[in-house]
Amino acid sequence: MPELKFNVMNVLKNNVQLIGHLGMEVEIKDLDSGNKVANVRMATNDYYTNAKGEKVEDTQWHNLVAWGKIADWMNQLLTKGSEVLVQGKLVHRNYETEKGETRSVSEIIVRDFMKITRKKENE
């Protein structure tokens, strides 16, 4: 049996895959270090039937962060409303506002993505 060249468990420990629609244009920044970072918010929708028999839509918003070439590609290929599959890792971090308040944020650090294009019904 061939030996694996990477540790599968490390890859799977913190792995997130989502399919949703972008709620804004990709915001890209060139950093002083020469690297690029892209930020965008994505909505995912889930549907269920409540106890009254009513169909309910549950929308969750996710903060996506991409670095380097992935940031460039997202900026070039995606626009507000694009349906996209993203794969990455979930990160929680704290930061301090200009007023000195501590805030928490959860983000998906994008490792890979794919724009989803669906055929229109009349095609």
C-alpha positions as CSV (number, residue, x, y, z in Angstrom):
1,M,0.0,0.0,0.0
2,P,1.5,3.4,-0.9
3,E,2.3,5.8,1.8
4,L,0.3,9.0,2.0
5,K,2.3,12.2,1.5
6,F,0.1,14.4,3.7
7,N,-1.9,14.0,6.9
8,V,-5.6,13.6,6.0
9,M,-6.7,14.2,9.6
10,N,-5.1,17.7,9.6
11,V,-6.9,18.6,6.4
12,L,-10.3,17.4,7.7
13,K,-10.1,18.8,11.3
14,N,-11.2,22.3,10.3
15,N,-12.8,22.1,6.9
16,V,-15.9,24.1,5.8
17,Q,-17.7,23.8,2.5
18,L,-20.6,26.2,1.7
19,I,-22.7,27.0,-1.3
20,G,-24.4,30.4,-1.4
21,H,-24.8,33.8,-3.1
22,L,-22.5,36.8,-2.6
23,G,-24.3,39.7,-0.9
24,M,-21.8,42.3,-2.1
25,E,-19.0,43.0,-4.5
26,V,-15.6,41.5,-3.6
27,E,-13.5,44.1,-1.7
28,I,-9.8,43.6,-2.5
29,K,-6.9,45.4,-0.8
30,D,-3.2,45.6,-1.7
31,L,-1.3,45.4,1.5
32,D,2.1,47.1,2.2
33,S,3.7,43.6,2.4
34,G,2.8,43.1,-1.3
35,N,0.1,40.5,-0.5
36,K,-3.6,40.9,-1.4
37,V,-6.6,40.2,0.7
38,A,-10.2,39.9,-0.4
39,N,-13.3,40.2,1.8
40,V,-16.9,39.4,0.8
41,R,-20.1,38.3,2.5
42,M,-22.0,35.2,1.4
43,A,-25.6,34.1,2.3
44,T,-26.6,30.5,2.6
45,N,-30.2,29.5,2.7
46,D,-31.8,26.5,4.5
47,Y,-35.5,25.6,4.3
48,Y,-37.6,23.7,6.8
49,T,-41.2,23.2,7.8
50,N,-42.1,24.5,11.3
51,A,-44.6,23.0,13.8
52,K,-47.4,24.9,12.1
53,G,-46.7,23.3,8.7
54,E,-45.3,26.6,7.3
55,K,-42.2,26.6,5.0
56,V,-39.5,28.7,6.7
57,E,-36.4,30.1,5.0
58,D,-33.3,30.4,7.3
59,T,-30.6,32.7,5.9
60,Q,-27.1,32.7,7.4
61,W,-24.5,35.2,6.5
62,H,-20.8,34.3,6.3
63,N,-17.7,36.5,6.2
64,L,-15.2,35.2,3.5
65,V,-11.6,36.1,3.5
66,A,-9.1,35.1,0.7
67,W,-5.4,35.8,0.3
68,G,-3.0,36.1,-2.6
69,K,-4.0,34.5,-5.9
70,I,-7.3,33.2,-4.5
71,A,-8.2,36.9,-3.7
72,D,-7.3,38.0,-7.2
73,W,-9.3,35.2,-8.8
74,M,-12.4,35.9,-6.6
75,N,-12.1,39.6,-7.5
76,Q,-11.9,38.8,-11.2
77,L,-14.6,36.1,-11.5
78,L,-17.2,36.9,-8.9
79,T,-19.8,39.7,-8.6
80,K,-22.6,40.5,-6.2
81,G,-25.3,37.8,-6.5
82,S,-22.9,35.1,-7.9
83,E,-23.6,31.6,-6.7
84,V,-20.4,30.1,-5.4
85,L,-19.0,27.0,-3.7
86,V,-16.3,27.8,-1.2
87,Q,-14.0,25.5,0.7
88,G,-11.8,26.7,3.6
89,K,-11.4,26.8,7.3
90,L,-13.4,28.4,10.1
91,V,-11.6,31.0,12.1
92,H,-12.8,33.1,15.1
93,R,-10.8,36.2,16.1
94,N,-11.2,39.2,18.4
95,Y,-10.3,42.8,17.4
96,E,-10.5,46.2,19.1
97,T,-12.5,49.1,17.6
98,E,-11.3,52.7,17.5
99,K,-13.4,53.3,20.6
100,G,-11.5,50.5,22.5
101,E,-14.4,48.0,22.4
102,T,-13.5,44.3,21.9
103,R,-15.5,42.6,19.1
104,S,-15.5,39.0,17.9
105,V,-15.8,37.9,14.3
106,S,-16.1,34.5,12.6
107,E,-14.6,34.1,9.1
108,I,-14.1,31.5,6.5
109,I,-10.5,31.6,5.2
110,V,-11.1,30.5,1.6
111,R,-8.7,27.8,0.3
112,D,-10.6,27.2,-3.0
113,F,-13.8,28.3,-4.7
114,M,-15.9,27.5,-7.8
115,K,-18.4,29.8,-9.4
116,I,-21.7,28.0,-10.1
117,T,-23.4,28.7,-13.3
118,R,-26.9,27.2,-13.9
119,K,-28.7,27.0,-17.2
120,K,-31.8,29.2,-17.4
121,E,-35.1,27.3,-17.7
122,N,-35.7,28.4,-21.2
123,E,-32.3,27.1,-22.5
